[in-house]
């Protein structure tokens, strides 16, 4: 789709408070989006009760949701990564030193991008991605994704993300901000 937004619904930015108020709805989308990739009910419960409450308190937290009428059909969120946070520390321990020096610190960490299976293939993932990263003050964004070919991995590559390192269970990817070229802000 080369960055084309075919999503006819509404994208809305939610505050940390709105995310907390709608955590059950976000968890339902998370469960549906990631069940095919082996995520379990326990993983969804950890997302709902541990990850979301922790992440909403992080610096520069941003969440963009997709609504089809009143139905929540997708979301993406992230925040500024920093030393002392699980993911940033894990990457610092596992990635090559040149990647750590060149990418970690002041980065925006894309934590989740989830779309209901029945809404996939319509440009929604790309629209959420672009809205989430638009206008960020950070020099770079980082994420980890599956090491095998998935729609999400293909989306990131189409949007200009670079594979930076293979971690034991994921590929570390990065992109410089602001978005340019194939990565088109919404």
C-alpha positions as CSV (number, residue, x, y, z in Angstrom):
1,X,0.0,0.0,0.0
2,X,3.1,2.2,0.1
3,X,1.9,4.4,2.9
4,X,-1.6,5.0,1.4
5,X,-4.3,5.3,4.1
6,X,-7.4,3.4,3.0
7,X,-8.9,3.4,6.5
8,X,-12.3,5.2,6.4
9,X,-12.7,5.3,10.2
10,X,-11.6,7.7,12.8
11,X,-8.1,7.9,14.5
12,X,-8.1,9.5,17.9
13,X,-5.2,10.2,20.3
14,X,-6.1,9.0,23.9
15,X,-4.5,10.4,27.0
16,X,-3.1,8.1,29.7
17,X,-6.3,8.5,31.6
18,X,-8.4,7.5,28.6
19,X,-6.2,4.5,28.1
20,X,-6.7,3.5,31.7
21,X,-10.4,4.0,31.4
22,X,-10.6,1.8,28.3
23,X,-8.0,-0.8,29.3
24,X,-10.4,-3.7,28.9
25,X,-11.3,-2.6,25.3
26,X,-7.6,-2.3,24.5
27,X,-6.9,-5.8,26.0
28,X,-9.7,-7.3,23.8
29,X,-8.1,-5.9,20.7
30,X,-4.7,-7.1,21.9
31,X,-6.0,-10.6,22.5
32,X,-7.7,-10.8,19.1
33,X,-4.8,-9.3,17.2
34,X,-2.1,-11.5,18.7
35,X,-3.8,-14.8,19.4
36,X,-2.6,-16.1,16.0
37,X,1.0,-15.5,17.1
38,X,0.8,-17.6,20.2
39,X,-0.3,-14.9,22.8
40,X,-2.3,-16.5,25.5
41,X,-5.0,-15.3,27.9
42,X,-2.2,-15.0,30.5
43,X,-0.2,-12.7,28.1
44,X,-3.4,-10.6,27.6
45,X,-3.9,-10.3,31.4
46,X,-0.2,-9.2,31.8
47,X,-0.7,-6.6,29.1
48,X,-3.9,-5.3,30.7
49,X,-2.9,-5.4,34.4
50,X,0.9,-4.9,34.3
51,X,2.1,-3.4,31.0
52,X,-0.6,-0.8,30.4
53,X,-0.6,0.7,33.9
54,X,3.2,0.9,33.8
55,X,3.5,2.3,30.3
56,X,0.9,5.1,30.7
57,X,3.1,6.7,33.3
58,X,6.2,6.9,31.1
59,X,7.5,10.1,29.6
60,X,6.0,11.1,26.3
61,X,3.3,8.4,26.4
62,X,1.2,8.5,23.2
63,X,-1.7,6.2,22.2
64,X,-3.6,6.4,18.9
65,X,-6.7,4.4,18.6
66,X,-8.9,3.5,15.6
67,X,-12.6,3.7,16.0
68,X,-15.3,2.4,13.6
69,X,-18.3,4.1,15.1
70,X,-18.1,3.3,18.8
71,X,-16.1,0.1,18.2
72,X,-12.4,0.1,19.0
73,X,-10.7,-1.8,16.1
74,X,-7.0,-1.0,16.6
75,X,-4.4,0.9,18.5
76,X,-0.8,1.8,18.7
77,X,1.2,3.2,21.6
78,X,4.6,4.1,22.8
79,X,6.7,6.4,24.9
80,X,10.3,7.7,25.4
81,X,12.6,4.8,26.1
82,X,15.2,5.3,28.9
83,X,17.7,3.4,30.9
84,X,16.1,1.6,33.8
85,X,13.1,0.4,31.7
86,X,12.9,-3.3,31.0
87,X,13.0,-3.1,27.2
88,X,15.6,-0.4,26.8
89,X,17.9,-2.3,29.3
90,X,17.3,-5.6,27.5
91,X,18.2,-4.1,24.2
92,X,21.3,-2.4,25.7
93,X,22.4,-5.8,27.0
94,X,21.7,-7.8,23.8
95,X,22.3,-5.5,20.8
96,X,25.7,-4.8,19.3
97,X,27.5,-1.8,21.0
98,X,27.4,0.3,17.9
99,X,23.6,-0.1,17.7
100,X,23.3,0.8,21.4
101,X,25.5,3.9,21.0
102,X,23.8,5.0,17.8
103,X,20.1,4.4,18.6
104,X,19.4,4.1,22.4
105,X,18.8,7.2,24.5
106,X,16.0,9.7,23.8
107,X,14.3,7.3,21.4
108,X,10.6,6.7,21.1
109,X,9.7,3.1,21.8
110,X,6.8,1.7,19.7
111,X,5.4,-0.8,22.2
112,X,2.3,-2.1,20.5
113,X,0.5,-1.8,17.2
114,X,-2.6,-4.0,17.1
115,X,-5.5,-4.3,14.7
116,X,-8.5,-6.6,14.9
117,X,-8.0,-9.4,12.3
118,X,-11.2,-8.6,10.4
119,X,-9.9,-5.0,10.0
120,X,-6.5,-5.9,8.7
121,X,-5.5,-5.3,5.1
122,X,-7.3,-2.0,4.8
123,X,-4.5,0.4,5.6
124,X,-5.4,0.7,9.3
125,X,-2.0,-0.5,10.6
126,X,-0.2,2.0,8.4
127,X,-2.5,4.8,9.4
128,X,-2.0,4.0,13.1
129,X,1.8,3.8,12.6
130,X,2.0,7.1,10.9
131,X,-0.3,8.9,13.4
132,X,1.6,7.5,16.3
133,X,5.0,8.7,15.0
134,X,3.9,12.1,13.5
135,X,5.4,15.1,15.0
136,X,7.5,13.4,17.7
137,X,10.5,15.3,19.0
138,X,12.6,12.2,19.4
139,X,15.6,11.6,17.0
140,X,14.6,8.0,16.4
141,X,12.0,5.3,17.0
142,X,12.7,1.7,18.0
143,X,10.6,-1.5,18.2
144,X,11.0,-5.2,18.3
145,X,9.1,-7.5,16.0
146,X,8.9,-11.2,15.1
147,X,12.0,-12.5,13.3
148,X,9.8,-14.2,10.6
149,X,7.7,-12.7,7.9
150,X,4.5,-11.2,9.3
151,X,2.2,-8.4,8.1
152,X,3.6,-6.2,10.8
153,X,7.2,-6.7,9.8
154,X,6.3,-6.0,6.2
155,X,4.5,-2.8,7.2
156,X,7.6,-1.6,9.2
157,X,9.9,-2.3,6.2
158,X,7.5,-0.5,3.8
159,X,7.6,2.4,6.2
160,X,11.4,2.7,6.1
161,X,12.3,0.8,9.3
162,X,15.7,-0.8,9.3
163,X,16.6,-4.1,11.0
164,X,19.3,-3.2,13.4
165,X,20.0,-6.5,15.3
166,X,18.7,-10.0,15.8
167,X,17.9,-10.5,19.5
168,X,17.3,-14.0,20.9
169,X,13.5,-13.8,20.2
170,X,12.9,-10.7,18.1
171,X,14.3,-8.4,15.5
172,X,15.2,-4.9,16.7
173,X,14.2,-2.3,14.2
174,X,14.7,1.5,14.0
175,X,13.8,4.5,12.0
176,X,15.0,8.1,12.2
177,X,12.5,10.8,12.9
178,X,10.8,12.8,11.6
179,X,9.3,10.4,9.2
180,X,10.3,11.0,5.6
181,X,10.1,9.1,2.2
182,X,7.9,6.0,2.4
183,X,7.0,6.8,6.0
184,X,4.2,9.3,5.5
185,X,2.6,11.0,8.6
186,X,-1.2,10.9,8.6
